[in-house]
Amino acid sequence: MQIQRLSDSVASEIERRMLEGSLRPGQRLPPERELAAQLGVSRPSLREGLRKLAARGLVRSRQGGGTYVTDRLQAAFVDPWKDMLSHHPGLQQDLLELRHMLEGQAAELASQRANELDLQRVGEAYGRLQQAYAAEDLQACAEADVDYHQAIAEASHNALLAHLSASLHRLIHDLVQQNLHFLHARPDDWEQLRKQHREIWLNLQARRAGAAAQAAQRHMRFVRDTMEQREREQLRLESTRRRSAAR
């Protein structure tokens, strides 16, 4: 009975770390001896707690040793919607509308709730984004862009918002990359994108919650508008190619 109660505590604590983002999908848990010491439980209690998490698909043991966090919290949302998006492109606009709401809320809450460690992490993510811009490395820009917005979402200290944000970023990863290539070919728009990210960071850092939310929403409107423009230009190009091929 004691092991049963302790194993429940083990499972609950590891779940808490997953929710707050200190244990991420794909991350390996500390070795059994170390993790048991961290949690203040026996190794049998730890093993039983991990078995309960494994039964729910939240952790998985890999051949060769080690227990890893799965991506079930995200995949349960992402997988069906990713398939739907591929068959119904119109859902992209709904997705961008949802992100517009979430990004503004995340920036507002992060401005109010972020502690110094949160601000440091957001600042570091912003710094990596600026380095990618300076190097004009579009692959690095796409990754740094997602990391920056995710750091803000996690600084909101709202677990559901942070996990939903991570799921949405997985859904729109390809769209982000395509849009960055489109914007990079337009120097004025590229510079505007850089300024928008800077504006969000400055307002968040200064804890101007309303201004940070507005800056994030302006950024998302810009992203949505440029994505629509890119799609229109792509349709025109395809039309031109079809006419040329018919001659």
N, C-alpha and C positions, 0 to 999 in steps of 0.2 A: 504493500500500500504506500509506503514511504517513497519507494522508487517511482511508483505511478505518479504521486503528487509532484515529485521533483522533476520528473520527465515532462510534465505539463508546464512547469516553470521554465524548463530549458527551451521547449518549443515556443513558448510565448516570448521569451527574451530574444531568441533568434528571429522570430517573426518581426518583433519591434525593430530590430536592426535592419531588416529588409525594408520595412516601411519607411524608415527615416533615411535610407539610402547609404548607410554605413556598410551594408552588405549588398553588393550589386550583382545583377545577373552575370553568370560566368565566373564569379569570384570564388576562389577556393577558401573554405573555412580553415581556421588555424588547426594545427595538428591536435589530435584528440586530447593528449595530456595537457597541452596549453589551453585549449578551449575549456576543458573541465575546470582547470584552475581559475580561469577568468570568471566563470559562472559560479564557482564555489560549490560544485557538485561532484559526485563520484563519476567515474568513467562509465559504469553500468547505467546510471541515470542519464548521462549524456547520450549514450548510444540509443536508449529507449526514446528519448526526445527526438533524436535525429530520425529514428525509424518512423515516428509519427509524422514528421515533416515530409519524409520521403513518400509516405503513403498518400499524402495530399499533393505530391508533385512539386513541392517547393524546394527540395534539395535532391541531389542525385550523386551516388557514388560512382566513380569512374575506375575503369580497369587500370591497375598500376598504382592505385592508392589515391586517397583524397576524396573529400566530399565538397560538392560545388553547389552554389545557388543556381537554380534554374531561372528561366525567363518567363515562368508561367503567369506571373501577375501582369506582364505586358502582353505576352503572346495570346492570352485568352481574349484580349481586346483586339490586338493587331491582326491576327491571322484571318478571321472572317471578313474584317473590313478591308484588308489589303486585296482580297479576292474581289470584293464588291467594287472597289475603286477601279480595278482593271477592266471591269465590265460596264461600269457606269461612270464615265469621266466627269459627269455633271456633279457628282458627289464631292469633287475637289473643292468647289466653291463652298459647300457646306462645311467641309473640313477647315477651310481657311477662316470662315466666320467663327467657328468654334475656337480656333487658335487665337483669333482676334480678342475674344472675350477672356480666354485663359491668360494670355500674355499680359493684358492690362491688369488683371486681378493679381497675377503673380508679382508684377513689379510693385504694385501698391502694397501688398502684404509684406514683401521682402523689405521695402523701405521702412515699414513699421516694426518688423519683427527680427530682422537680421542682427546677429551679434557680430563681434569683431572678426571671428573666424569665418563666418559666412561672407562678410564683406571682403575679407582677404581672398577667399576662394573665387568669388565673382570677379574681383579685380584681376586675379591671375588668369582667369578664363578670358577676360577682356583683353589682357595683354597678349595672350596667345593669338587671339583673333586679329589684333593689330599687326602682329608679326607676320601672320599669314597674308594679310592685305599687302603689307610692304613687299613681301616676296612674290606677290601675285601668283601664289600657289593655290589654284582654285580647289583642289582636293582638300588641302589643309584648311582653306577658308570654310568649306562646307562642314567639316568636322568641328572646327573651332566655333562656328556659328551655333551649331547645335549644343555644344558644350556650354557656351555662354548663356544661352537661354535656359538650359537645364539647370545651371548653377543658380540662376535667379529663381526658378521655380522651386528648387530645394530650399533656398533661403526664405521662402514664404512660410516654411514650417507648417505646411498643410500637406499631409502625406498623400491624400487622394489627388490633389492638384499636381504634385510632383510626379506621381506615377502616371497620371493621365498625360501630362506633358511629355514624359519620356516615350509613351506609346505613340502619341501624335508625331513626334519627331521621327520615329521609325517608319511611320506611314508615309511621311512626306520627304524622306531623305532624297529620293531621286528627283523630286520636284525642286528641292532646294538647290541641288547641283545644277540642274538645267537652268534655273533662274539666275544663278550666279554667273554662268557662262554668258547668258543674255545681257546681264547688267555690266559685266566686265568689258563688253564690246562698246559700251556707252559711258564714256568717262564721267559725264555729269551725273548720271544715275549711280555709277559706282561710288563717286564721292559722296553723294547723298546717303547712300547706304552706310558708309563709314560714319557720317555725322549722326545718323539716327542711333546707331549702337552707342556712340559716345554720349549722346544726350540721355539715353536711358541710364547709363552707368553714372553719370554725374548727378542726376536727380536722385537715383537710388542711394548713392554714397552720401549725399547731403540730407537724406531722409525726407525729401519732398515727395510724399506719397502720391498726392494728386497729380503732380507734374510727371512723376515717373510713370504712372498709369497712362497718362495722355501721350507721353513719348512712345511707350510701347504700342499703343493703339495706332498712332500715326505711322509707326514703322510697319505694322501689320497691314494697314490700308495700302501703303506703298508697295509692299510685297504682293498683295492681292492684285493691285492694279497692274503691276509690271508683269505678273504671270498671265493676266488676261491679255495684255498687249502682245506678249510673246506668242500666245496661242493664236491670236488673230493673224499675226505676221506669218506664222507657220502655215496656217490654212491658205493664206494668199500665195505663199511660195509653192505649196503643193498644187494649187489651182494653175499657177503659171507653168509648172512642170508638165502637168497633164495636157495643157494646150499645146505646149512645144512638142510633146511626144506625138500628138495627133496630127501634126503638120507633115 
